[in-house]
């Protein structure tokens, strides 16, 4: 019977904490209300020294955990065959009818391929890949990784039962790039990241962060080239002087790429004394501080499939200036607090910020609660 199906969700552990770690936990916890759920976590994704966020690897900075009662194998390491044998035993014990693999980086492709092989050796459960990223440009630029990704990825994606994306645009990209039948690709919305508590009093939040400025523009999340942070800085420094003198650009997130360029840009900016950079992966218990302190959140991405940061901002009811790119055009179109700008357009970013700084409006979060999202998964699972 469909109602008794066992689901195994596969994603990264909290050791290499990322947005996909949070997604794996939220998906498993929500799914467990309807199905028997187990989880396999990838613990060591790659040599730690190669990981751009190595400073936070292994640190206990997240309050989010799997619900009690969910069997979790944590974890499977890229370089430890003993952990692969244990993963095989875990699948054999749990007997999942469906395995959902989270795809966001090619570095774990061989481990996902092993799980596919293990499933085939056992009771042949249905296998679904959920795409959070079509391809990472940084990985694509490195020849050995590109070849590894192409070979293992092709073997992994072959003859699966279904594929998931979070937007129609990503569905099209996945179908074209990997020659997958669009009929087998299903679009399921990304659930809101609403696990960070309530909005705090703005003045109290700013006091806690030692911010004395009247207006706060927030850029939040991992800092990578495609996030467009440099364009935001240039737009900020071009605000009218009477606005600039009472404003603070708050750039919060772990720098993964172009560290020197970013630091030099801030140092050389005519508004450098109005820019604060917090170079860290923010612990869960501080996330609501930054969003509570902000007047507006700006996400000037040059490309994007989805954005966990956008879903945090929406859950807090904040106005969001966001580039009209990729899946963001769909996922944020239904949020009244969204203000789209063309990617890389400094003047549009400047104007949008200027228009929003005087507002104090709270926007209602879109209806993307996890229970409704899970209903879409269940419909897909029952169909295969």
Secondary structure, 3 states (H helix, E strand, C coil): CHHHCEEEEEEECCCCCCHHHHHHHHHHHHHCCCCEEEEEEECCCCCHHHCCCHHHCCCCCCCCCCCCCCEEEEEECCCCHHHHHHHHHHHHHHCCCEEEEEECCHHHHHHHHHHHHHHHHCCCCEEEEEECCCCCHHHHCCHHHHHHHHHHHHHHHCCCCEEEECCHHHHHHHHHHHCCCHHHEEECCCCCCCCCCCCCCHHHHHHHCCCCCCEEEEEECCECHHHCHHHHHHHHCCCCHHHHCCEEEEEECCECCCHHHHHHHHHHCCCHHHEEEECCCCCHHHHHHHHHHCCEEEECCCCCCCCHHHHHHHHCCCEEEEECCCCHHHHCCCCCCEEEECCCCHHHHHHHHHHHCCCCCCCCCCCCCHHHHHHHHHHHHHHC
